[in-house]
Amino acid sequence: AVVITIGSCSDTSSCYTVNTFDGIHDLHESGMSIYPNPALDQIRLDIDTPVSGEVQILDMNGALIENVSINGTQLDINITALEAGVYMIRIVTESGIIRKQFIKH
């Protein structure tokens, strides 16, 4: 319950049970390697178990830079067009999301 008091008046809310559900599992701890890291012109993603989904490259503001499909355990991505900086790789699959950062020199 929450009690709100304004001046000499107060009111108490009712109690409610809130069940949270997040339909997307964060697979951040899953085995994904990005190399070389830092990289100049190309990165390779190696994933422990086969995945099928979208690989997104985001800048550190969360803006989507590139979106490619993956179906398997390995993917090479050309990053020559990216400016130097830190980027996020996000793989979105039916079973969850895998995230990891890489540095472009």
N, C-alpha and C positions, 0 to 999 in steps of 0.2 A: 504494500500500500504506500501511497505517497500522500503526505500532508502538505497542503499549500496554505500559507497564512499571508494575508494582506491586511495590514492594520490590525483590527481586533477580530476580523473574520477568518475562519479557517475551514477547510474542506478536506476530507479524506477520500481518496479514490478507492475503487474496488480492486481486489487482487485478481490477476489473470496469469495463467500459465502460458508461456510462449515457447513453442517448439520451433527450432530453426532447422532448415533443410537447405543444404547447398548441393544442388544437383551435379556440380562439376567438382571433381576431385583434383586437387593439386598434386601432380606427380613430380614435383620439384626435386624430390630426393631420388627419383628414378635415375638409372644409369645413362646419362647422356654426356658425351665428350664433344668439345669443340676444339679443333686444332687446325692450323697453328693458332695460338692465342697468346699474344697479339698477332694480327695478320695484315698482309698488304693487299693481296688481290683475290684470294679465295679462302674459304673456310670449308672444312668437312665436318659434318655432324655424324657421329657414331652413336647409335642407340642400342642398348642391351637387348631389347626385345622388339620385334617388328611392330611398326605403327603405321596407321593409315590416317592421314589428316592433312591439315594445313600448317606450313611453317611460316611464321610471320617474323619479320625483322622490324623492330620498333626503335625509335630514338629514345633518349632518356626522358623526354617529355610525354612519351606514350603514343606519339604519332606513328602510324603505320607507314613504313618505308617500302616494304616489298612483301609479297605473299606468293608462296609456291607450294605445290603439293608434294607430299612424301608418301611412299608406300613401300616400306621395308625398314632396313636398319641403318642405311647410310645415304647421305645426300651431300653433294658438293654445290656450294653457292658462290657465284662470282660477286665480289664486293668492291670491285674497282671503282664503281660510280659513287660509293659512299665517301663522305668527308671523314677525316680523322676524328675519332671520338669513341665513346662507349655506347654499345648497342645491346638490345635485349633480343634473344631468340625465344620465341614462344611457339611451341608445337601444340596445336589444338586437335584432340582426337575425341572419339565417342567416350573413351574411358577417362579422360581428364586432360590436364594441361601440364606440359613440361616447360620449364623456364631456365634460361641460363644467359649470362652476359658474355660478350666478347669485346675486344678492343680492336679498332681499325687504326693502323698507323698511316 
